């Protein structure tokens, strides 16, 4: 998709990957709606966008609440027009430890933010995308999506579910005659953000997920800027042949995009399906 002149909505845009994605999309010519929980952080993102000569607006939102999401999309429509690009980046990694010691409410909140929030935002923007015959949805996946996530089961379950939501949505769009609206998932891998730093510094992670703080200390976490640039490359280049699939930062993404037509009809980059 040509990003120039488009309207993009990025959730979780106040910090980390979301902020960098919002700025990169603005640099590419999109007007960016910055959604998130903390207004002051969103305003800082918009200030950076405006400092680069771009257009942005901050909108406080609870992605778990359908009415809050609708109000965000309505505000975007009033200011910039229909949303062309949606980046579902808002995420949460709650309790760490054995399942039988988890607070059920804290465990479920990860599912509400990571999965329900993604679903509600998709639901809110797709009708306009379908009506205008074009749209792009990038759902941010994460650790535990395709491998077990012991002692972080709520996050792993939520991100695996995001992959199933993405490939199911892609097929729904295709079968409903809206194949020009492309939905795919993107796994940035371990990235240094306020969320991952907080996990890395926690006593719970030191006990139950020691690999996490070790990787952070060893400098193996990539920077959000790198992730954002790759995400914009995907938005610009991925077409319907990649719909429903998940791309990972460690993949040769430029090669995948250039040869994407050869992937049509294959099961590459999909969540494994039972025969």
C-alpha positions as CSV (number, residue, x, y, z in Angstrom):
1,X,0.0,0.0,0.0
2,X,1.2,3.5,-0.8
3,X,1.3,5.1,2.6
4,X,1.4,8.7,1.3
5,X,-1.8,10.5,2.0
6,X,-3.3,7.6,3.9
7,X,-4.8,7.6,7.4
8,X,-3.2,5.2,9.9
9,X,-4.3,4.2,13.4
10,X,-1.7,2.8,15.8
11,X,-2.7,1.5,19.2
12,X,-0.2,1.5,22.1
13,X,1.3,4.6,20.4
14,X,2.5,6.3,23.5
15,X,5.8,4.5,24.0
16,X,8.1,1.8,22.5
17,X,7.3,0.1,19.3
18,X,3.9,1.9,18.9
19,X,5.5,5.4,19.1
20,X,8.2,4.5,16.6
21,X,5.7,3.0,14.2
22,X,3.5,6.1,14.5
23,X,6.4,8.4,13.7
24,X,7.7,6.2,10.8
25,X,4.2,6.1,9.2
26,X,4.0,9.9,9.5
27,X,7.4,10.3,7.9
28,X,6.1,8.1,5.1
29,X,3.2,10.5,4.5
30,X,0.4,9.2,6.6
31,X,-1.8,11.1,9.0
32,X,-1.5,9.1,12.2
33,X,-4.1,8.6,14.9
34,X,-2.2,7.7,18.1
35,X,-4.3,5.6,20.4
36,X,-3.3,4.6,23.9
37,X,-4.1,4.8,27.6
38,X,-1.9,7.7,28.7
39,X,-2.7,11.0,27.1
40,X,0.6,12.7,28.0
41,X,2.6,10.0,26.3
42,X,0.4,10.2,23.2
43,X,0.8,13.9,23.1
44,X,4.6,13.5,23.2
45,X,4.3,11.1,20.2
46,X,2.2,13.6,18.3
47,X,4.7,16.4,19.1
48,X,7.5,14.2,17.6
49,X,5.3,13.6,14.5
50,X,4.7,17.3,14.1
51,X,8.3,18.0,14.6
52,X,9.0,15.9,11.5
53,X,6.4,17.8,9.5
54,X,3.7,15.1,9.9
55,X,0.1,15.1,11.0
56,X,-1.0,13.3,14.1
57,X,-3.7,13.3,16.8
58,X,-3.7,11.7,20.3
59,X,-6.8,9.7,21.4
60,X,-7.1,8.1,24.8
61,X,-8.6,4.7,24.4
62,X,-9.2,1.5,26.3
63,X,-9.0,-1.1,23.6
64,X,-10.9,-3.6,25.8
65,X,-14.0,-1.5,25.6
66,X,-16.0,-1.5,22.3
67,X,-17.5,2.0,23.0
68,X,-14.1,3.5,23.7
69,X,-12.8,2.0,20.5
70,X,-15.7,3.3,18.5
71,X,-15.2,6.8,19.9
72,X,-11.5,6.6,18.9
73,X,-12.5,5.7,15.3
74,X,-15.2,8.3,15.1
75,X,-12.7,11.0,16.3
76,X,-10.3,9.8,13.6
77,X,-13.0,10.0,10.9
78,X,-14.0,13.5,12.0
79,X,-10.4,14.7,11.9
80,X,-8.8,12.9,9.0
81,X,-11.4,10.6,7.3
82,X,-11.7,6.8,7.1
83,X,-8.8,4.7,8.4
84,X,-6.7,3.0,5.7
85,X,-4.1,1.4,7.9
86,X,-4.6,-0.2,11.3
87,X,-1.6,-1.4,13.5
88,X,-2.9,-3.3,16.5
89,X,0.2,-2.8,18.7
90,X,-1.3,-2.3,22.2
91,X,-0.1,-5.1,24.4
92,X,0.2,-6.4,27.9
93,X,2.3,-9.0,29.6
94,X,0.9,-9.5,33.1
95,X,1.6,-12.0,35.8
96,X,4.6,-14.2,35.6
97,X,4.8,-17.6,37.3
98,X,3.1,-21.0,37.4
99,X,-0.5,-21.1,36.2
100,X,-1.8,-22.4,39.5
101,X,-0.4,-19.3,41.3
102,X,-1.7,-16.8,38.8
103,X,-4.4,-14.2,39.7
104,X,-7.2,-15.2,37.3
105,X,-8.2,-11.5,36.7
106,X,-4.6,-10.5,35.9
107,X,-4.2,-13.6,33.7
108,X,-7.4,-12.8,31.7
109,X,-6.5,-9.1,31.4
110,X,-3.7,-10.1,29.0
111,X,-6.3,-11.8,26.8
112,X,-8.5,-8.8,26.9
113,X,-5.8,-6.3,25.9
114,X,-4.0,-8.5,23.4
115,X,-6.8,-10.4,21.8
116,X,-10.1,-8.7,22.5
117,X,-8.5,-5.3,21.8
118,X,-7.2,-6.5,18.5
119,X,-10.6,-7.9,17.6
120,X,-12.5,-4.7,18.6
121,X,-10.2,-2.4,16.6
122,X,-10.4,-4.6,13.5
123,X,-14.2,-4.8,13.9
124,X,-14.4,-1.0,14.1
125,X,-12.3,-0.2,11.0
126,X,-13.1,-3.0,8.5
127,X,-16.5,-1.7,7.3
128,X,-15.0,1.5,6.0
129,X,-12.0,-0.3,4.5
130,X,-14.3,-2.7,2.7
131,X,-16.5,0.2,1.4
132,X,-13.5,2.0,0.0
133,X,-12.0,-1.2,-1.5
134,X,-8.7,-1.0,0.3
135,X,-7.2,-1.4,3.7
136,X,-4.2,-2.9,5.6
137,X,-4.3,-4.4,9.1
138,X,-1.1,-5.3,10.9
139,X,-1.6,-7.3,14.1
140,X,1.5,-7.4,16.3
141,X,2.2,-10.9,17.6
142,X,4.9,-11.8,20.1
143,X,6.7,-14.4,22.1
144,X,4.8,-17.6,22.8
145,X,2.7,-17.3,19.7
146,X,4.1,-20.4,18.1
147,X,6.0,-22.0,20.9
148,X,5.1,-22.8,24.5
149,X,5.5,-19.9,27.0
150,X,5.9,-21.5,30.4
151,X,5.4,-19.2,33.3
152,X,4.0,-16.6,30.9
153,X,1.0,-18.5,29.7
154,X,-1.5,-15.6,29.5
155,X,0.8,-13.7,27.1
156,X,1.5,-16.8,25.0
157,X,-2.1,-17.8,24.8
158,X,-3.2,-14.3,23.8
159,X,-0.5,-14.0,21.1
160,X,-1.2,-17.4,19.7
161,X,-4.9,-16.4,19.5
162,X,-4.0,-13.3,17.6
163,X,-2.4,-15.5,14.9
164,X,-5.6,-17.6,14.6
165,X,-7.7,-14.4,14.6
166,X,-5.5,-13.0,11.8
167,X,-5.7,-16.0,9.5
168,X,-9.4,-16.5,10.2
169,X,-10.0,-12.8,9.4
170,X,-8.0,-12.9,6.2
171,X,-10.1,-15.8,5.0
172,X,-13.4,-14.1,6.0
173,X,-12.4,-11.0,4.1
174,X,-11.5,-13.0,1.0
175,X,-14.7,-15.1,1.1
176,X,-16.8,-12.0,1.6
177,X,-15.3,-10.3,-1.4
178,X,-13.1,-7.9,0.5
179,X,-9.7,-9.4,-0.4
180,X,-8.3,-6.0,-1.1
181,X,-8.3,-5.5,2.7
182,X,-5.1,-7.3,3.7
183,X,-4.6,-8.5,7.3
184,X,-1.4,-10.2,8.5
185,X,0.6,-10.6,11.7
186,X,4.1,-9.4,12.5
187,X,6.3,-10.7,15.3
188,X,9.0,-8.2,16.3
189,X,10.9,-10.6,18.5
190,X,12.4,-9.3,21.8
191,X,12.5,-5.6,21.6
192,X,13.7,-3.1,24.3
193,X,10.6,-1.3,25.5
194,X,9.3,-0.1,28.8
195,X,7.3,-3.3,29.1
196,X,10.2,-5.6,28.4
197,X,12.5,-3.7,30.6
198,X,10.0,-3.9,33.5
199,X,9.8,-7.7,33.0
200,X,13.5,-8.0,32.8
201,X,13.9,-6.1,36.1
202,X,11.3,-8.1,37.9
203,X,12.0,-10.7,40.6
204,X,9.3,-12.9,39.0
205,X,11.2,-13.1,35.7
206,X,14.5,-13.7,37.5
207,X,12.9,-16.8,39.1
208,X,10.6,-18.2,36.5
209,X,11.9,-16.8,33.1
210,X,15.6,-16.3,33.7
211,X,16.3,-16.3,29.9
212,X,14.4,-13.0,29.7
213,X,16.5,-10.8,31.9
214,X,19.7,-12.5,30.6
215,X,18.8,-11.7,27.0
216,X,18.1,-8.1,28.0
217,X,21.4,-7.8,29.9
218,X,23.3,-9.3,27.0
219,X,21.9,-6.7,24.6
220,X,20.0,-9.2,22.5
221,X,16.9,-7.1,22.4
222,X,16.5,-5.0,19.3
223,X,15.5,-1.4,19.2
224,X,11.9,-0.2,18.5
225,X,13.1,1.9,15.6
226,X,14.4,-1.1,13.7
227,X,11.0,-2.9,14.2
228,X,9.1,0.2,13.1
229,X,11.0,0.6,9.8
230,X,10.4,-3.1,9.0
231,X,6.7,-2.8,9.8
232,X,6.4,0.1,7.4
233,X,8.2,-1.9,4.8
234,X,5.6,-4.7,5.3
235,X,2.7,-2.3,5.0
236,X,4.1,-0.8,1.8
237,X,4.9,-4.1,0.1
238,X,2.7,-6.9,1.4
239,X,-0.3,-7.9,-0.7
240,X,-3.1,-10.4,-0.6
241,X,-0.7,-13.3,-1.2
242,X,0.6,-12.7,2.3
243,X,-2.8,-12.2,4.0
244,X,-3.3,-14.2,7.2
245,X,0.4,-15.1,7.5
246,X,2.9,-14.1,10.2
247,X,6.2,-12.5,9.4
248,X,9.0,-12.4,12.0
249,X,11.7,-9.8,12.3
250,X,14.3,-12.6,11.8
251,X,12.8,-13.6,8.4
252,X,14.2,-12.3,5.2
253,X,11.2,-10.0,4.9
254,X,12.4,-8.0,1.8
255,X,12.8,-11.3,-0.1
256,X,9.5,-12.6,1.1
257,X,7.7,-9.5,-0.1
258,X,9.5,-9.5,-3.5
259,X,8.6,-13.2,-4.0
260,X,5.2,-13.2,-2.3
261,X,3.2,-14.4,-5.3
262,X,5.1,-17.7,-5.1
263,X,3.6,-18.2,-1.6
264,X,0.0,-18.2,-2.8
265,X,-1.6,-21.6,-2.0
266,X,1.2,-22.6,0.3
267,X,1.1,-23.0,4.1
268,X,4.3,-21.1,4.7
269,X,4.3,-18.5,7.6
270,X,0.9,-19.7,8.9
271,X,0.1,-21.0,12.3
272,X,0.5,-24.7,12.0
273,X,-2.6,-26.5,10.8
274,X,-3.4,-30.1,11.6
275,X,-3.7,-32.3,8.5
